[in-house]
Amino acid sequence: MEERFQCAPGPVGWRYVADRADGLHTDLTVDSRWCPVRMELRTRDWLVRGGLTGPELLWLRSPAGSGAPPLESPGTTEHAVRAVGFLGDSPGFLVAVARSLRLEAGAQADVRLVRLSGSQLAALTVRQRWRLAEITRHDTDLGPLPVERYEVTDLATGETVALHLAGDVVLEAPGIELTELENPPTLG
């Protein structure tokens, strides 16, 4: 599924906004430590808003399209769990988690995250081990581009996947392939 996105540093930290043809809208804002201060996911049927409040991740899930103001409609539920961030079907979440860990090459960290998935935006708390396996430099017209390869292991299943990041852009991950980029990634 093709996703069109914009991302850039901002006054709070970094913001990622994206839309997909299936109706998924992602709006993620992180602070200078890459912690989610505001997150909104919207499908045709559901709306989820949340962020980190101290040691807990808090989110509200509401049916969309009820005519009531967002998150005030009947059926809105509030959730909280000790976790450091969100995962979703958008690559922006992978960038935020990777950057929040601030790993050096060869280092790893175990994290607890809330995965929101599918058209229902169903929530599942997952534990993962993120390892920054290597950093390679690629020559470009604008100078060397550092590309980081992460190995992410689901601690419940033992399954490990690889993902490649350049600054604030996911180049490749399971189910994700960057095909076009209007501007170079932000590396700072």
N, C-alpha and C positions, 0 to 999 in steps of 0.2 A: 504494500500500500504506500503510495507516494505521499510524503509529508513536505510541505513548504514551510520553512522556518526563518526566523530572524533572531539573532542573538547578539548581545553587546554588553559591555560593561556599562553600568549606570550609577546613579547617585547612591543607591543602597549597596550594590555589589555587582550583580550580573542578572540579566533577564533573558528568558527564552520564550518566544511566542511562536506557536505553530498551528497549522490546520491541515487536516487530511480530507480526502474525498468522501470517506465514510462518515464524516460529521464530527470526528474527534477534534476538539480544540484544547490546546495545552497552553497554559500561561504560568511560568515558573519564575519566581524572583528569589534570589539567594543573597545573603549578606556577604560581607568581606571575608568571612570564614567559610563560605559556600554552604551555609546552613539554610534550609528553606524557610523564608520568612512569610512567603505568600505563594500558594499553589492553587490553581484552579484547573480542573479537568471537566470537560463537558462533552457529552454525547447527545444524541437526539432525545434520549430518555432520562438521563441522569446528570446531576451536577455535584461535584465534590470540590470543596474548598478547605484548605488547611494550612498548617505551618508548624514550626517547632516552637514550643512554649516551655522553656527550661529544658528538663530532661525528657519531656514527653512530646510526641507528635500528636497533634490534635487535628481532627477533620470532621466536617459536617457533610452528610450525603443526603441529597434531596431529589425527588422526582422533578424532572424538567417539564416545562410547558403546562403547569397547572394553572397559570394565570396569576398566582400569588407572587409576591416579591421573592426573589431567590432566597432559598434556605428558610423561608417562613411558611412554606406550604405544608399541608398535612403529610406525614410520612418522612419528614426530616429526622435524621438520627445523628447523634453526636458520638464520636469515638475518640479514645485516647489510648496510647500505648507508649512504652519506653522504646524509642527508636530514634535513629539519627536523620532519617530522610525517607523520601518516597521513591518508588520505582514505578514506571508506567510504560505504555507502549511507545512513548516518544523518546528519541535519543537524548534529549535535553536532561533527563533524569540521570543517565549514565555519566554525563559530564559533571553534573553537580556532585554526585557521590564520589567520583574519582578525585575531583579537585578538593573536596572537603577532607579527604584522608591525608593529603599532602605527603605522599609516600616518596621515598628515595628509591632508585633502582635496586631491586632485590628485596625490598621490604614488603611486608604484608600487614593487613589488619582485618580483624573480624568485626562485622557490623550487623546491626539489626535494622531492617528496613520494612516499610509497608508497601507492598506491591498492589497497585490498582490496575485491574485488567478487564478486558472485554467491554462490550457495549453497556454492561451493567455496572462497570467500575467497581467490581467486587474487590474487597480488601483482604489481603492475606499477609501476615507478618512472616518475614523470612530472615534467616541468618545466612550471611555470605562471608567468604574470605576473599578479599581483594589483594592481589599481589602484582606489584609493578615489575613485570618480568624483565623488560629492557626498554631502553630509549635509543632509537636510531635517528640519525640526522640525514635528511634528504636535501640535496641542492635544488633550489628554485631560483626564479628570476629575482625574487626579493631577498634572497639569502638562505641560510640553512633553516630547514623546518624540522624541529624535533617531533618525532612520532613515538608515542608511548604505547607499548603492548602490555595490557593487563590480562591476567588470568583470574577469572572470577569463579569461585567454587561455591555451589549450593551446599551448605553444611548438612542439610537433611538427606540429600541424595548422593552427594559426592561428585555430582556432575560438574565438570569444569568447562568453561567456554572462554574464548579469547576475544578481546576487543581492542581496537586501535584508535587512539585519540591524538589529534593535533590541536593543541591549545584548547579552545572551547567548541570543537567540532568532532563528532564521531565519524571517523573515516570508514570503519567497518566493524560490524558486530553481528551476532546471529540474527538473521532477518533484516539486517540494515546494511545498505551499501550507498555510499555517497556518490551521486552521479553528476552533480553540478553544484558549483559554489560561486556566488557572485563576488564575494570579497574574501580575502585571506582570513584564516582563523586568528582570533585574538590570543596572543601567546602570554601576555602579562598576567 
